[in-house]
Amino acid sequence: MGSVLTKTLVEQRRALLWWAFGLIAACVLTTAFYPSIRENAASFERLLESLPEGLRKAFGEDVASPAGYLEARLFSIFAPVLLLIYAIGAGSRAIAGEEERMTLDLLLSTPVPRRQVLLDKALAMILATTGLGAVLALAIAVTGPPFDVSVSVANIAAAAANCVLLALAFGALALLVGAGTGRRSLAIGVAAGVAAGSYLIDVIALSVGGLTWLQRLSPFYYYRAPGAIVHGLDPVDAIVLGAITVVAVAIAFGAFEHRDLAP
């Protein structure tokens, strides 16, 4: 069977290929529309001005520039949501999925300890999500120039890395809930619900000055500001998002190690 890490990645190879294809298609569609957006920049800027301040800040305001366009069309919501869906699904399947398919007992009957199983599952989620982030960055770097979407490779990589860090934070939460309860649907529901609530908190706080302090409780705050595709990756924000993943996986170790498995 090889290592649990290898086994998990091999099992996901077809799904990963389809996810990669979807990300590439999304990048092609996004970059292909840039020339028409640039030609009608004034109209789009008037449309943005009609939106509430919070939404303007959340989606980006400079749609005429290549970096601003990518931030508004791809990195404000579309790319993070795609990677979030994958990471949450992978995190929820890692332990709870095996348990619901009644294959976890077989896996644990080998000499591999529980902590190693969970570590390999977490690493598989991290490697697969990172791989999809690399596909996203490469697709933008390749498909952008033909449509005049010229952004530095460093900033493209920073934006993709930011997406990966955000997705892994919620994927690790799904892993934690799944490892602690053995229920895949609950893991998906909790992680998706927290992600949706965090996004709403961030957007609402942008419009309501008195709620600014609440933004710092939302992972989307550390993802959104200052806009990696425009300004590069902020080290502090990256550390915060990475720390969420590390803490969630660490708690999952204890939860899985001491839990009785479902019969």
Secondary structure, 3 states (H helix, E strand, C coil): CCCHHHHHHHHCHHHHHHHHHHHHHHHHHHHHCHHHHHHCHHHHHHHHHCCCHHHHHHHCCCCCCHHHHHHHHHHCCHHHHHHHHHHHHHHHHHHHHHHHCCCHHHHHCCCCCHHHHHHHHHHHHHHHHHHHHHHHHHHHHHHCHHHCCCCCHHHHHHHHHHHHHHHHHHHHHHHHHHHHHCCHHHHHHHHHHHHHHHHHHHHHHHHCHHHHHHHCCCHHHHHHCCCHHHHCCCHHHHHHHHHHHHHHHHHHHHHHHCCCCCC
